[in-house]
């Protein structure tokens, strides 16, 4: 991690502290401490274990997609360390843009060739986006109506996040199934830009876009050829997301709020993730806390418990990943096992 990334990491920690101070400045601190003292720690441990399981499932997705028969097996640690490393760089870059390059570097460190590693990460990204979209569509049927009724403004943010994901998936599917049409549309778009703005950067962007489209199309052909791998990776990605989305439910149980509906809490967390994804601030800072505080006020009427719940949820789903990622970067990958 270079100096710039270390500064970004420190900034995110300080920003997180500032946000929690701002959100809890009118809260009785003694009541927060009392709430912490009376936590049901077994349920909180379940929430932490779910976060670990989410990382393990993501590592299993990577193993499924990258390993081939006859090749030496990677030690488990080499792939287990990649999801938390990704979490660190997702947390310190806008729109989580640093996660993919960080994963690529981690794969290069353990001996994978750059082109193959990039292709696998692209496959992983496609599957992940599809699973997120499926989860969101299903949960909208459960909890979105309640959000529209209770929080009209927040509903617009959720809808906007949904549109962004649909456009992303739609673009990927266009490249997969309508390759020539997509290239023609992209060329036409950049040709129009070149007429409006006389700058060489337009051509550079056009060339880069064509390269990305070509790379993605070739990878989509690979996806079609390896259906069994894709279905297994999709199932594991679903496990990764389900375990992550369940975390707030067990945080609420730890706060002695046992009368909450699991499906409703699950759907609310999916919506929070959707809202957070549209905030350009690293880690969705501010947006994540605001949406949690707003949506989960339905379940936690006590202001002190709400702040405590928000802190516990954010620590487990965000800061824990950063801590694990720092540890993972400090421990070198192991030597690859010989082929049997």
N, C-alpha and C positions, 0 to 999 in steps of 0.2 A: 504493500500500500504506500503510494507516494505521499509527499507532503500535502498536496492539494486535497487528496482524499481524506487524510487525517484531519485537516481543517474542516472539511465538510462534515465529517463524523462528529467532531466536537460541536460544530454549529447545530447539528440535528439534536444532540443531547441537550444543549442549552435551550434550543427552541422548544423542545418537548417540555422541559422544566418550566419555561415561561408560559406555555399554553396551560399547563396544569395549575400554575399559580393564578393565572387570569380566570380560569373556569372555577377555581375553588376559593377565590379571594373573599367571598361573602359567606363561605361555609364555616361552620363551627369545627375547628380543627380537633378539638377534644372528642367530638362525636365520631369523627373519622378514625381516630386512634382507637376508640371504643369498638367501632365496627371491625377494625382490623384484629383486635384482641379476641373477638367472638366469632371469627371466621370458622367455617367448617373446612378444615384444612384438607380432609380427604377428597372433597369435591374439587378443591383448587388444584390438588395434585393430579386429578383426572384431567383437568383443563390443560395443565402443563404437559402431561403425557400425550394428549391429543396433538399438541403442537409438535412434539418429537415425532409422533407417528406420521404426521403430515410431511415432515422432512424425509423420513424413511421411505414413505410411498413415492415421493418425488425422485429420490435416489434410485428406487426400483424402476421407475419409468425410464430413467436415463440408462440404466443397465440393460433393460429390455430392448431399447432402441439401438444401442451402440455395440453390444457384444455380438460376435458371430461365432458359429461353430468352428472348432479347430484352432481358434485363437487362444493365446494365454489368457487366463482369467485375471481380472483386476482384483486385488484385495478389497474387501468390503469398504474399508476406511476411505480408499481413494475416491469412491463415488459418493459415499455418505457425507463427505466434507463439502461437496459442491453446492447442495441446496442452501446451507447456512451462509456460505461465501456469497452466493447470489443474493441472499437476503440483505447482507451488509450493503452491497452496491446498489440494490434496489432502493434501499432506505436513504441513500445520500445523493441520489440523482433524480432530476425531474422526470415524471412519468415512468419511473423505474427503468430508465434507459440503460443504466450501467450493469444490470443483471446479466444480460446476454454476453457482453464482452468478458465479464468476470468468469462466467461458466466456460467460455471458450479458452481462456488462459489456463484455467484449472485442468481442462481436458488435455491441453497441449503439454502441461507439466507431467502428466502421467503417460505420455507417449503416443497420443492419438494425433494423426495427421490433420492439419488445419482444415482442409476441404471436407473431410469426413466429419470432423467434429462440428463444423458449421452446419452441415446438412442435417445431422442428428438434432442439433439444437433448434433448427427450423421446424423439423417434424414435431418435436416436443412442443414448440410454441403453437403450431396449428392445432394440435390435439387439445392443448390447454385452453385455447380460446374457444374451441367448440364446446368443451365441457362446461366452461363458465357460462356460455350462452344458454345451454340446455338447462343448467341449474337455475339461471335467472328467470327464464321463461316459466319454469315450473313453480318457482316461489312467488312470482308475480300473481299467479292464480290464487295464492294463499293470503298474502299480506299486503298487496299493493293497494287494494280498495280501502283498507283501514288507514294507510298512509295518506291517500288522497283526501279522505274525510278529515283526518286529524291535522295533517301538515301539508297544506296545499303547495307551499313553496318548495318543500323538500321533494315532493313528488315530481316537480319539473326537473330537478337535478338528477333524480333517478332515471327519468325518461331520457334525459340527454345522455347519460352514461350508457343506457341501453342502446340508443341510436349509434353512438360511437362504436360499440362492440359489433352491432349488426353490420355497419359499414366496413369494419375491419374484416369480419368473416366473409362478407359479400365480396370484397376485393380479392381475398385469398381464393374463394371458390371460382371467381371469374377467371383468375389466372390458371386454376386447375383444369377447368372445363371449357373455357372460351379463351384460349391462349392468344390466338391471332387477333381476335376482336379487342382484347385487353391491350395488346401491343399497339394496335392501330389507334385506340382511344388515347393512350398515353402519349404517343407520338404527336397526335393532333393537338393535345393539350399543351405540350411544350412548344410546338410550332406556333401556337397562338400567343404564348407567353413571349417567345422570341420576337414576335412582331411588335408587341406592346412595350417590352423592355429590352433595349439594345445593350445587352451585357453578355459576355462569354460564359458567365456562371450558369446561364440557362441551359446551354449545351452540355456543360459538365453535369448538371443535375439530370438532364435527359439521358445521358450515357449511363450514369449511375443507376437510374430507374430501370433502364432496359436490362442492365446487368443483373439487377435484383430480380426482375420479372423472370429472366431466363433461368437464374439459379433456383428460384422457387418452383418454376414449372418442372424442371428436371427432378427436383425433390418430390414433387407431387406424383410424378410417374413412379418413383420409388415407393411412395406410400401405397399406390394402387397395387404394386407387385407384392408387397409384404402385408397383406390384410390381417393375418393372424397376429403379427407383431403389433400392428396398429390397434387392434381390438384389445389386446392385453394391456398395452400402454394406456389406452382410453379408460379401461376399467381401473387401473392403478391411479390414474389422474383423478378419477371420480372419488376414489378413497382419499386421496390427498386433499381434495376440496371439501368432502363431507366432514372429515376430521377437523379441518380448520374452521368450517362454518359452525360446528357444534360447540366450540369453545365458550362463547358467551352464555350458553345455557348452563354450563357447569359453574361458571363464575357467579351466576345468579343463585344457583343452589348453594354455593359457598357463602353467600350473603343471607342464607336462610329464607330465600324466596322460592319456596317449593311448589307454589300453586301456578307457576308460569307454564304456558303451553310450549312444548319443545318445537313443534313445527312453526309456530309463529315467531319464536326467538330465532330459529334457524333462518327463516325468510328475511327477518329484519337485518341479520348479519350479512346476508347476500347483498341486500340493498346498500348497506354501508360500504361494502367493498366496491360496489358499482359507483357510488358517489365519489369515493376516495380516488378512483382511477382517473377522474376528469380534472382533479386538482393538479396544477403544474408544480406545486411545491414538493420537494423530495419527501417521500413517505406519506404524501397526502396530509402532511401536518396541518392541523387546524381543522381541515375538512373531516378527518376521521373522528376527532374528538367531538366536534360539533354535531355530527350526524348520530354518533352514539348517544350523546347526552339528550338529543332531541327525541330519537326513536325509543330509547330505553326508559325515558321518563314515564312511558306507559306502564312499565313493570315495576319501577323503583320510585315511589312517590316521595321518599325521604331524600332530601338534597345531599346530605352527608354520605349516605349509602351510594347514591348515584355517582358522586365524585370518586368514591373508593372503587366502585365497580368499573368505572371508566379507566381508572389507573391500572387495576389488575388486568383488565382486558387488553389494554394497550401495551402493557409490559409483556404479557405472554405472547401476543400476536405480532409484536413489532420489535421491542427492545431485546427480548430473549433471543430472537434470531440474530440480532446484531452481535450480542455477546458470544453466541455459539459460533458465528462466522469469524469473529476475531480469534477465537480459540483454534478453529479449523485452519486459519491462515498461519497460525504460529506453529502448528504441527505439520511437518513435511509429509507428503504422500509416501506410501510404502512401495517397495520394489514389486514389480508384477510377477505373478506366479507363472511357472513354466507350464506349457501345454502338456496335458496328460496323454 
